[in-house]
Amino acid sequence: MKKTTYIIALFFLFGCSAFAQQLAQYSQYNIDYFTLNPAVAGSKEGVPIISNIRRQWMNIKNAPVTQTVFAHGYTGKNVGLGAALYNDITGPSRRSGINFSTAYHIKVKKPVEGWLSFGISALFFQYTIDQSQLTLGQTNDPVITGNSVSRFTPDAAFGVYYYTDKYYLGFSIPNLLQSKLDLFNVSSPYENQIRRTYFFSGSYDYFLKESNFIIEPTFLLRAVVAAPMQLDITTLLRYQFKVDKKKRTIGTNKNFAFGLTYRTSDALVILTEFNIDLFHFGYSYDIILSDISPYSGGTHEITVGLSLVNAISKEKNSKYRNIYRRF
């Protein structure tokens, strides 16, 4: 099992650098899409401050652990700003970083009255591998020195986001510059790039007639060059204790939700959310369906959030009455 752990860790850091996805996985992206799309910055009525921790594959030692903290808000004059901190650990490897995002929001009236925003992010990551934790089949490998090696890598992201009071559609491209990552300083005919990832997502709030229940279907499509596409399909059933019958929108009052996600070739996810005024709590459990399921155990993810009052954003919302209000 120790060898398996290190093989998995190296696959995530270096195999993925060559051809697959290098971004951290999230099951609760539907709570706030900002970490995947910079154009979301400033789209909410308040200023969400959200912390997320994900512990993957509980039965495998040194399996991935991801920690994220982020916040964003509307600052006026059609501009939103945001920032995020990341810490992603897999065995002997670590990816720590920060991003700064800005988005510009444009009022549109067709096909449906809403907002169209364009966002960009500046990304700064520190990639580290502790070679002393590696177990090698061949000793005296000149590439493996036994030291800790780090590389600073800048990058960028771009996103587009269309949102109304009931639904959104988004498209984003993290790792836009495809920065090169080489932690071993060895010559190779292959460029060890951090490949672009393409995200396309959408969600809709469907209010059941004469009730306080809302059905929220959501999808997220991930695509990376030379890797299979992955699709998340989520359905949440939300109960809201108080509904604005005129607007029929989800506000920041008390509500809770329960739902399921199917992630192709990977997992079935059980999700639950609790929103009490400006506070949020979310929990998800991934039931692994891939070939690694006999060894992996499940994956736990917890999200805690607070939405601060934003007078500037409330003015925007009262004027146009269709800012996207979900937490």
Phi, psi and omega in degrees: 000327179298315179297320179299318180301313182291325178297316179298317180299315180294324177299316182295322185279315189254318177298317179292329177299329183283318188210358186231194187285133178248355180281152179295149179272140175228141173260340184251034178298335183292343178294315177202117188280005187300322183295341180253347184212112182294341181290349178286340183305120178089007183273348183264161181291324179255201174243094180288133172241115192231137176240136183225138173227135182232124178246111189262144172054073189300331184274357181253122179294140179063026174289166186301136172232126183239131178236131183221138172227132180209162178207151175202160181194164179275130185249003181098164180055039175067019184246136172240146179231152179199166178208155180215146173246138182232145172214111187236115185243129175223104181056235181280000185252150179218140174233111181240143181187183182215149170228152175238127187235149172220147182222147177244126186253130182242130177286129177233153182243346180229146001288336176225142180299127181185207182230142174240123182236150177236131184226153175225153178228144167259123184249139178224117184234146173247114178261130183225141171228129178268099185292341179293342180271356182278137174251118188251145174283337180239124180277167177059035175286122184295340180283324182267109184266346182089000180264171173271128183240135181230151175222133175268128185227114174274155177201188183211164177219154178224145180210155174233141187213124176244126185217146173235193179282352183235342181206167174215158171225137182218150175221134182211157179227094170287170180053044187298323184275349182050054182300148180276138179236119180222100181270352184249352179054049177241144178286139183206145176289352182255134176277121182273076185265155170273102190291150175296142173243139181246126179244135172228127187218162177195157179205153180218138177258112181253114182274123176289135187301134176054042177209173177260015181262140177232133173259128184238093172280138182220146174225153175218120179251125178249138178220134177227143180302134176066023176222152179298142174290151180232134183238128171258128175239118186239141171230121177248140171250116185249137173249124180249127185292332179221130183241133171282104188292338179280311182278329182051049179236161177276120179260198181259022177276191187286129174200159175218160185216153175222140182196181181227147173235136169250121178252117188304135177058024184217298191201159166249126188246132173260126184235148172215146181224146173228126176238120179237104185055248184260007182253148182224143172222133178225144178221141176219151178228122180268122171267111187288131181247353183281181183297342182276355186304323180296341185249341195273321193076184183274179179235130180253143177217132181234135178232132177234133183216158176223131179251110180282150178291134180235102184297325180295317180290324178297324177295319176299319183290319181290332181284317185252343174059026178212027172294146182288118195257353180301148183307000000 
